[in-house]
Amino acid sequence: MTILLLALRRLAASLPTLLMILVGLFLLLQLAPGDTVDALMAQMGGGDPATAEELRRYYGLDLPAAAQLGRYVLRLAQLDLGMSAIYGKPVADVIAERLPVTLLLMGSSLTLAFVGGMSLGVLAARTVGRWPDTILSTLGLVFYATPSFWFGLMGIVVFAITLGWLPAGGFEEIGTGAGGLERALDIARHLVLPTMTLALIFLATYLRVMRTAMLEVLNLDFVRTARAKGVGETAVTIRHALRNALLPMVTILGLQAGTMLGGSVVVESVFALPGLGRLAYESVVQRDLNTLLGIVFVSAILVIAINFVVDLLYGWLDPRIVADR
Amino acid sequence: MNRRDMLAAIGAAALSAGAAREAFGQAVRRGGVLTVQLNGEQRVLNPAIRASTGVYVITSKIMESLVDLDAAGKPTPVLATSWEAAPDGKTITFKLREGVTWHDGKPFTSADVQYTALELWKKYLNYGTQLQQNLEAVDTPDPLTAVFRYSRPMPTDLLLRALCDLGYVAPRHVFEGTNVLENPANTAPIGTGPFKFTQYERGQFVMADRNPNYWRKDAPYLDRIVWRFIVDKAAATAALETGQVLTSEYNALALADLDRLKSDPRFTVSNRGLEANAFNNTLEFNTRRKELSDVRVRQAIAHAIDVPFFIENFIYGQGKPATGPIPSSSTAFYPDTKPPYEFDAKRANALLDEAGYKRAGGGIRFALKLVPIQNGEDVPLLATFIQQSLQTVGIRVEIVNLDTAGALATVYRDWNFDIATGWHQYRGDPAVSTTVWYRSGSPKGAPWTNQYGWQSDAVDKLVDDAATELDPARRKALYAQWVKAVNDEIPVWMMTERTFLAATSKKVRNDHNYPRWGSGDWHDTWVEA
């Protein structure tokens, strides 16, 4: 019950922020030259002004900006995200189609990055100053410094074009009619390269944070005490040090979940995945205000939810935090 | 042998090789799936209200036009079987094909043509609204006859050439009485074509399956066509190389990749089958700017830019210097002339001096703001090339980078530019979408029209006369005069003349066999196993 209350309180506290973001974005887009009809004209290679007028009326762009904003907020209060100009159907539907892809990609890459970064970080901390640590730290730096699209393209060149092991892009094979496990495996095969690409960069961050945190914790008094009690080195690392070193990791997880939502535009484009990042990019280019605001709305809620879970995790990892609250 | 000849030779070799193989009796293979890469999604999949190659490349397999081009580029029957114009040019009678049914089983009749022409082409279709502005009525004396009645003479050749693109017929029973722009058939098209729409997954693909009741007997050969949306150009090339897609039309790949794939034996890279869509790199002058209102300054700028150098070094030799707004592929109108402004920096400097703009401090005469309209990857390259070229004759150029929607609004609505560069697309007849670049009186805000503050009574008269001239020879002569006039005045300079490129797997057969193939119906196309 307390958790539910906490969740509601969190949501209420984020509402003004959410509203500010939406209004700010709306105003920002008013400053961008051109509207969705201009984008449409560009796409169809021109047209006469009568058509443009007709379309502006159709998209509700003939009203003054203040009226448009008022209408939007009013609709939002009724949880109606409006119609998407690009796809001609409700924004909620468009986002619902894309959300699973982004969540799947984000979930798998975050998990991979977190688990991989944690284990490698621990390994690096345990062997600090020796060759495994040097190799891991160097590799981490290389991954961190390399742009993700390059990773993605190189992955395609090696594993899809040269070796032919994995598909070059897309979410699944089209028109196979497969269902159940077969489909799941097919999607998994398509997601190997994008997940790796997205995960590698974040993995590097986790690795470095984990290594530093472990080094710090391993020097604390309670670890010395544990060792003095005669606890084995593995048990010290896992039971005593790791749990304490995880706190900064969880903080970063919460922060990065937000970045990953937006940061996957590149990966989604390179691998032709129908996710939220590409939809957001497309909405900006096409000046599709409703869709863009809808994505921001959904993303903000996701980030709030993830950070709420992170807060709960803090309490679980370090009961002192709950006691203080 | 330059690159272009080489390309032509390769094309010819591939053609003869193909023909030879056919002669050895390789039979047509039925079945199979043709996958096509597209680099962008369309909001609407209805060619009766949206004229754009991006729409045609999908929907022309599902819906059909009254006419299309044949292999020689002449109008040929599709849903219309014959046509006849009255001597005054105000009435054109189409006989329609018998036994054609819509994908939902209803018969195709003249009522569909009547409805589409008056309610869709005339009201909503971009370029169609202009083409059909004088269309008063479409009479339907019987289910297989449609009589188009115009208030002013309509040249038959203009109408037919335009109808290849602007003549797709939509089902009346689906659209009548609904809000046309919101009709679900706009994204789930119902047509008479060789393939039936089956599925559209937003952000992923569109799929269409063989229409077993197609009016062309035994066609089509393919079981299915899948259009995949792959936005990233490098990823699109990878998809082609791994066989995930078999063809990519209309320059959807990077020019560098197209150049590389040219020497790959698995693919054909060519403009064959896309010749009907020629385009130019343009340079538009805002003549409200004092310096640019002087024709000598505009001519000097044209002389200062080495177009052949740009073509050879920036766009892999894919094009040639334009001789005017009518491309050489448009044989019915092309006045065989030379590029009007050869590269000549000395002459450019002399013209600028003569116009009274002497080099001041730092050797600079004046500064201009250049807005690139990002139609293709070559536009920013050309913008930089223009900037550097003009620097050498003492004109400083500042490039204002905007995305396409922003650039269109800035140039054509706000007139907030000095010079602009983008593409002009030619659509079969100068009257469809070319003369509007020069004719005065376009309302403010109409993209790709004369928004440069430039006006010439002589040019306006030539444009109007040619649009209603019924005699093809006299029309051609009028357009030749018009080309000469606009070349002399250059409110817009057509710099290059280019065609689109397609990259296609050699497994695809009977492909690119007529100039509108990219926007064609593909009823005779098949794929090797």
Interface residues (C-beta under 8 A of the other chain):
Chain A: A32 P33 G34 D35 T36 D38 A39 L40 M41 A42 Q43 M44 G45 G46 G47 D48 P49 A50 T51 A52 E54 L55 Y58 A85 I86 Y87 G88 V94 E97 R98 L153 I156 V157 A160 I161 G164 P167 A168 G169 G170 F171 I174 G175 S269 V270 F271 A272 P274 G275 R278 L279 E282 V285 Q286 R287
Chain B: V33 T35 G40 E41 Q42 R43 V44 R50 A51 S52 T53 G54 V55 Y124 N126 Y127 T129 Q130 L181 E182 N186 T187 E201 R202 G203 Q204 F205 M207 R224 V226 R228 F229 I230 V231 D232 A234 A235 A238 A239 E241 T242 Q244 L402 D403 T404 A405 G406 A407 L408 A409 T410 R413 D414 Q425 S433 S442 P443 K444 G445 A446 P447 W448 T449
